[in-house]
Amino acid sequence: MSRKPSAVVTLGSLALDQFFAVILDPADPHYGYFRKEYVWPVPLDGATGPIYWHGAWSNSHPYVLGDGVSYEGSSYICIQAHTGETPGPTGAAYWDLLAAEGDPGPTGPTGPTGPTGPTGPIYWHGAWDNGHPYVIGDGVSFVGASYLCLIAHTNQTPTPAGTAYWGVLCAKGDTGDPGQAWPVGSVFVGVVATSPATLLGYGTWAAIGAGKVLVGLDSGDTDFDTVEETGGAKTHQHAAISAGTPTGSVPDHGTAVTAAGAGAPVTYVSTKGHSFSGTPMATHQHQAASNVMPYFVVYMWKRTA
């Protein structure tokens, strides 16, 4: 099908600083969707012919001589038939520049502040759930902060700075003073030798309880009625037992005769002639016995300041 523009411009008849109009014929089936006039500055080389405007450049369209396109803010005219050649410096053999993209204009004035939006209830959903469909007005908590849904959505993560989907209701609070966790007088138990002053970053600490166990205070027991009282021993030894006097009895036809004596051996004789002998018990010393219960060794520190 031949192209039938409604206007043909002889480029050689224009001065270099002039413009010409390209009018696209709405009756042409190939270009019937254009309804406006376009004015383009072009390099003038004496050629004669229309420009067939195609709008935005497409890398799949087969362009022929005289086709015009727009690309990244500039406009170009085809000077050699081709497909897929990008307008610009890399496609200079196929495209001539009609009009370069203009410089950005100055920033316009700031518009007036819009009216305050309507207030409404907050529908609290607790912890944020990435699978829940939230709507405007829904409230959630996430990583220590709370948020209000601004746009209906699913799976848009709240952030401390807020997003298009979430406004910050209440930011996460600052970390509290850790010193209150272990006030002066506290006992710190650990399995490393490093002082709590280094581990926790505060306080003055003294090692306590070397070789001892901790016992809860008992106001009714004089051994345990005072804080930091110490006592007890790791071993215990019973007192020595002295030699005693051996005693015994001999049945003598219904009469019990008790004899006493000292030395070893000693013979005891009843009035009827019956006898028995025995050895007095010698003085002896008991061995020391351990009092240690099952244990687990740790480091213990007391905060003094």
Contacts in CASP RR format, 6 or more apart in sequence:
PFRMAT RR
TARGET T0000
AUTHOR 0000-0000-0000
METHOD contacts of the structure
MODEL  1
MSRKPSAVVTLGSLALDQFFAVILDPADPHYGYFRKEYVWPVPLDGATGP
IYWHGAWSNSHPYVLGDGVSYEGSSYICIQAHTGETPGPTGAAYWDLLAA
EGDPGPTGPTGPTGPTGPTGPIYWHGAWDNGHPYVIGDGVSFVGASYLCL
IAHTNQTPTPAGTAYWGVLCAKGDTGDPGQAWPVGSVFVGVVATSPATLL
GYGTWAAIGAGKVLVGLDSGDTDFDTVEETGGAKTHQHAAISAGTPTGSV
PDHGTAVTAAGAGAPVTYVSTKGHSFSGTPMATHQHQAASNVMPYFVVYM
WKRTA
1 29 0 8 1.000
1 30 0 8 1.000
3 28 0 8 1.000
3 30 0 8 1.000
3 31 0 8 1.000
3 50 0 8 1.000
3 52 0 8 1.000
4 25 0 8 1.000
4 27 0 8 1.000
4 28 0 8 1.000
5 22 0 8 1.000
5 23 0 8 1.000
5 24 0 8 1.000
5 25 0 8 1.000
5 28 0 8 1.000
5 50 0 8 1.000
5 52 0 8 1.000
6 23 0 8 1.000
6 24 0 8 1.000
6 25 0 8 1.000
7 21 0 8 1.000
7 22 0 8 1.000
7 23 0 8 1.000
7 50 0 8 1.000
8 48 0 8 1.000
8 49 0 8 1.000
8 50 0 8 1.000
9 20 0 8 1.000
9 21 0 8 1.000
9 22 0 8 1.000
9 48 0 8 1.000
9 49 0 8 1.000
9 50 0 8 1.000
10 46 0 8 1.000
10 48 0 8 1.000
10 49 0 8 1.000
11 20 0 8 1.000
11 42 0 8 1.000
11 44 0 8 1.000
11 45 0 8 1.000
11 46 0 8 1.000
11 47 0 8 1.000
11 48 0 8 1.000
11 49 0 8 1.000
12 44 0 8 1.000
12 45 0 8 1.000
12 46 0 8 1.000
12 47 0 8 1.000
12 48 0 8 1.000
14 20 0 8 1.000
14 44 0 8 1.000
15 44 0 8 1.000
16 44 0 8 1.000
19 39 0 8 1.000
19 40 0 8 1.000
19 41 0 8 1.000
20 39 0 8 1.000
20 40 0 8 1.000
20 42 0 8 1.000
21 37 0 8 1.000
21 38 0 8 1.000
21 39 0 8 1.000
22 37 0 8 1.000
22 38 0 8 1.000
22 39 0 8 1.000
22 40 0 8 1.000
22 50 0 8 1.000
22 51 0 8 1.000
22 53 0 8 1.000
23 37 0 8 1.000
24 31 0 8 1.000
24 32 0 8 1.000
24 34 0 8 1.000
24 35 0 8 1.000
24 36 0 8 1.000
24 38 0 8 1.000
24 52 0 8 1.000
24 53 0 8 1.000
25 31 0 8 1.000
25 32 0 8 1.000
26 32 0 8 1.000
26 34 0 8 1.000
26 35 0 8 1.000
31 52 0 8 1.000
31 53 0 8 1.000
34 53 0 8 1.000
38 53 0 8 1.000
40 51 0 8 1.000
40 75 0 8 1.000
40 98 0 8 1.000
40 99 0 8 1.000
41 98 0 8 1.000
41 99 0 8 1.000
42 77 0 8 1.000
42 96 0 8 1.000
42 98 0 8 1.000
43 96 0 8 1.000
43 97 0 8 1.000
49 66 0 8 1.000
50 66 0 8 1.000
51 66 0 8 1.000
51 67 0 8 1.000
51 68 0 8 1.000
51 77 0 8 1.000
52 66 0 8 1.000
52 67 0 8 1.000
52 68 0 8 1.000
53 67 0 8 1.000
53 68 0 8 1.000
53 69 0 8 1.000
54 61 0 8 1.000
54 63 0 8 1.000
54 67 0 8 1.000
54 68 0 8 1.000
54 69 0 8 1.000
55 68 0 8 1.000
55 69 0 8 1.000
55 70 0 8 1.000
56 69 0 8 1.000
56 70 0 8 1.000
56 71 0 8 1.000
57 69 0 8 1.000
57 70 0 8 1.000
57 71 0 8 1.000
57 76 0 8 1.000
57 86 0 8 1.000
57 87 0 8 1.000
58 69 0 8 1.000
59 83 0 8 1.000
59 84 0 8 1.000
59 86 0 8 1.000
60 83 0 8 1.000
60 84 0 8 1.000
61 83 0 8 1.000
61 84 0 8 1.000
62 81 0 8 1.000
62 82 0 8 1.000
62 83 0 8 1.000
63 69 0 8 1.000
63 78 0 8 1.000
63 81 0 8 1.000
63 82 0 8 1.000
63 83 0 8 1.000
63 85 0 8 1.000
63 94 0 8 1.000
64 78 0 8 1.000
64 81 0 8 1.000
65 78 0 8 1.000
65 79 0 8 1.000
65 80 0 8 1.000
65 81 0 8 1.000
66 77 0 8 1.000
66 78 0 8 1.000
66 79 0 8 1.000
67 77 0 8 1.000
67 78 0 8 1.000
68 75 0 8 1.000
68 76 0 8 1.000
68 77 0 8 1.000
68 78 0 8 1.000
68 98 0 8 1.000
69 75 0 8 1.000
69 76 0 8 1.000
69 78 0 8 1.000
69 87 0 8 1.000
69 95 0 8 1.000
70 76 0 8 1.000
71 86 0 8 1.000
71 87 0 8 1.000
71 88 0 8 1.000
72 101 0 8 1.000
73 101 0 8 1.000
73 102 0 8 1.000
74 87 0 8 1.000
74 88 0 8 1.000
74 97 0 8 1.000
74 98 0 8 1.000
74 99 0 8 1.000
74 100 0 8 1.000
74 101 0 8 1.000
75 97 0 8 1.000
75 98 0 8 1.000
75 99 0 8 1.000
76 87 0 8 1.000
76 88 0 8 1.000
76 95 0 8 1.000
76 96 0 8 1.000
76 97 0 8 1.000
76 98 0 8 1.000
77 95 0 8 1.000
77 96 0 8 1.000
77 98 0 8 1.000
78 94 0 8 1.000
78 95 0 8 1.000
79 93 0 8 1.000
79 94 0 8 1.000
79 95 0 8 1.000
79 96 0 8 1.000
80 93 0 8 1.000
80 94 0 8 1.000
82 94 0 8 1.000
85 91 0 8 1.000
85 93 0 8 1.000
85 94 0 8 1.000
85 95 0 8 1.000
87 94 0 8 1.000
87 95 0 8 1.000
88 95 0 8 1.000
88 97 0 8 1.000
120 137 0 8 1.000
121 137 0 8 1.000
122 137 0 8 1.000
122 138 0 8 1.000
122 139 0 8 1.000
122 148 0 8 1.000
122 169 0 8 1.000
123 137 0 8 1.000
123 138 0 8 1.000
123 139 0 8 1.000
124 138 0 8 1.000
124 139 0 8 1.000
124 140 0 8 1.000
125 132 0 8 1.000
125 134 0 8 1.000
125 138 0 8 1.000
125 139 0 8 1.000
125 140 0 8 1.000
126 139 0 8 1.000
126 140 0 8 1.000
126 141 0 8 1.000
127 140 0 8 1.000
127 141 0 8 1.000
127 142 0 8 1.000
128 140 0 8 1.000
128 141 0 8 1.000
128 142 0 8 1.000
128 147 0 8 1.000
128 157 0 8 1.000
128 158 0 8 1.000
129 140 0 8 1.000
130 154 0 8 1.000
130 155 0 8 1.000
130 157 0 8 1.000
131 154 0 8 1.000
131 155 0 8 1.000
132 154 0 8 1.000
133 152 0 8 1.000
133 153 0 8 1.000
133 154 0 8 1.000
134 140 0 8 1.000
134 149 0 8 1.000
134 152 0 8 1.000
134 153 0 8 1.000
134 154 0 8 1.000
134 165 0 8 1.000
135 149 0 8 1.000
135 152 0 8 1.000
136 149 0 8 1.000
136 150 0 8 1.000
136 151 0 8 1.000
136 152 0 8 1.000
137 148 0 8 1.000
137 149 0 8 1.000
138 148 0 8 1.000
138 149 0 8 1.000
139 146 0 8 1.000
139 147 0 8 1.000
139 148 0 8 1.000
139 149 0 8 1.000
139 169 0 8 1.000
140 146 0 8 1.000
140 147 0 8 1.000
140 149 0 8 1.000
140 158 0 8 1.000
140 166 0 8 1.000
141 147 0 8 1.000
142 157 0 8 1.000
142 158 0 8 1.000
143 172 0 8 1.000
144 172 0 8 1.000
144 173 0 8 1.000
145 158 0 8 1.000
145 160 0 8 1.000
145 168 0 8 1.000
145 169 0 8 1.000
145 170 0 8 1.000
145 171 0 8 1.000
145 172 0 8 1.000
146 168 0 8 1.000
146 169 0 8 1.000
146 170 0 8 1.000
147 158 0 8 1.000
147 162 0 8 1.000
147 166 0 8 1.000
147 167 0 8 1.000
147 168 0 8 1.000
147 169 0 8 1.000
148 166 0 8 1.000
148 167 0 8 1.000
148 168 0 8 1.000
148 169 0 8 1.000
149 165 0 8 1.000
149 166 0 8 1.000
149 167 0 8 1.000
150 164 0 8 1.000
150 165 0 8 1.000
150 166 0 8 1.000
150 167 0 8 1.000
151 164 0 8 1.000
151 165 0 8 1.000
153 165 0 8 1.000
156 163 0 8 1.000
156 165 0 8 1.000
156 166 0 8 1.000
157 163 0 8 1.000
158 165 0 8 1.000
158 166 0 8 1.000
158 167 0 8 1.000
159 166 0 8 1.000
160 168 0 8 1.000
160 171 0 8 1.000
160 172 0 8 1.000
161 168 0 8 1.000
162 168 0 8 1.000
178 200 0 8 1.000
178 201 0 8 1.000
178 202 0 8 1.000
179 200 0 8 1.000
179 202 0 8 1.000
179 203 0 8 1.000
181 200 0 8 1.000
182 188 0 8 1.000
182 196 0 8 1.000
182 200 0 8 1.000
182 203 0 8 1.000
182 303 0 8 1.000
183 303 0 8 1.000
184 303 0 8 1.000
184 304 0 8 1.000
184 305 0 8 1.000
185 302 0 8 1.000
185 303 0 8 1.000
185 304 0 8 1.000
186 302 0 8 1.000
186 303 0 8 1.000
187 208 0 8 1.000
187 214 0 8 1.000
187 300 0 8 1.000
187 301 0 8 1.000
187 302 0 8 1.000
187 303 0 8 1.000
188 196 0 8 1.000
188 200 0 8 1.000
188 205 0 8 1.000
188 300 0 8 1.000
188 301 0 8 1.000
188 302 0 8 1.000
188 303 0 8 1.000
189 298 0 8 1.000
189 299 0 8 1.000
189 300 0 8 1.000
189 301 0 8 1.000
190 298 0 8 1.000
190 299 0 8 1.000
190 300 0 8 1.000
191 298 0 8 1.000
191 299 0 8 1.000
192 199 0 8 1.000
192 299 0 8 1.000
193 299 0 8 1.000
195 205 0 8 1.000
195 301 0 8 1.000
196 203 0 8 1.000
196 205 0 8 1.000
196 301 0 8 1.000
196 303 0 8 1.000
197 203 0 8 1.000
197 204 0 8 1.000
197 205 0 8 1.000
203 303 0 8 1.000
203 305 0 8 1.000
204 303 0 8 1.000
204 304 0 8 1.000
204 305 0 8 1.000
205 301 0 8 1.000
205 302 0 8 1.000
205 303 0 8 1.000
205 304 0 8 1.000
206 301 0 8 1.000
206 302 0 8 1.000
206 304 0 8 1.000
207 299 0 8 1.000
207 300 0 8 1.000
207 301 0 8 1.000
208 300 0 8 1.000
208 301 0 8 1.000
208 302 0 8 1.000
209 300 0 8 1.000
212 230 0 8 1.000
213 293 0 8 1.000
213 295 0 8 1.000
214 300 0 8 1.000
215 224 0 8 1.000
216 224 0 8 1.000
217 224 0 8 1.000
217 225 0 8 1.000
217 226 0 8 1.000
217 227 0 8 1.000
218 224 0 8 1.000
218 225 0 8 1.000
219 225 0 8 1.000
223 229 0 8 1.000
223 231 0 8 1.000
232 291 0 8 1.000
233 291 0 8 1.000
234 290 0 8 1.000
234 291 0 8 1.000
234 292 0 8 1.000
235 288 0 8 1.000
235 289 0 8 1.000
235 290 0 8 1.000
235 291 0 8 1.000
236 288 0 8 1.000
236 289 0 8 1.000
236 291 0 8 1.000
237 286 0 8 1.000
237 287 0 8 1.000
237 288 0 8 1.000
237 289 0 8 1.000
238 286 0 8 1.000
239 286 0 8 1.000
240 283 0 8 1.000
240 284 0 8 1.000
240 285 0 8 1.000
240 286 0 8 1.000
241 281 0 8 1.000
241 283 0 8 1.000
241 284 0 8 1.000
241 286 0 8 1.000
242 283 0 8 1.000
243 280 0 8 1.000
243 281 0 8 1.000
243 282 0 8 1.000
243 283 0 8 1.000
244 280 0 8 1.000
244 281 0 8 1.000
245 260 0 8 1.000
245 261 0 8 1.000
245 262 0 8 1.000
245 280 0 8 1.000
246 260 0 8 1.000
246 261 0 8 1.000
246 262 0 8 1.000
246 266 0 8 1.000
246 278 0 8 1.000
246 279 0 8 1.000
246 280 0 8 1.000
246 281 0 8 1.000
247 258 0 8 1.000
247 259 0 8 1.000
247 260 0 8 1.000
248 258 0 8 1.000
248 259 0 8 1.000
248 268 0 8 1.000
248 276 0 8 1.000
249 256 0 8 1.000
249 257 0 8 1.000
249 258 0 8 1.000
250 256 0 8 1.000
250 257 0 8 1.000
250 259 0 8 1.000
250 268 0 8 1.000
250 270 0 8 1.000
250 274 0 8 1.000
250 275 0 8 1.000
250 276 0 8 1.000
251 274 0 8 1.000
252 270 0 8 1.000
252 271 0 8 1.000
252 272 0 8 1.000
252 274 0 8 1.000
253 272 0 8 1.000
255 271 0 8 1.000
257 270 0 8 1.000
257 271 0 8 1.000
259 268 0 8 1.000
259 269 0 8 1.000
259 270 0 8 1.000
261 268 0 8 1.000
261 280 0 8 1.000
262 280 0 8 1.000
263 279 0 8 1.000
263 280 0 8 1.000
264 278 0 8 1.000
264 279 0 8 1.000
264 280 0 8 1.000
265 277 0 8 1.000
265 278 0 8 1.000
265 279 0 8 1.000
266 277 0 8 1.000
266 278 0 8 1.000
266 279 0 8 1.000
266 280 0 8 1.000
267 275 0 8 1.000
267 276 0 8 1.000
267 277 0 8 1.000
268 275 0 8 1.000
268 276 0 8 1.000
268 277 0 8 1.000
268 278 0 8 1.000
269 275 0 8 1.000
END
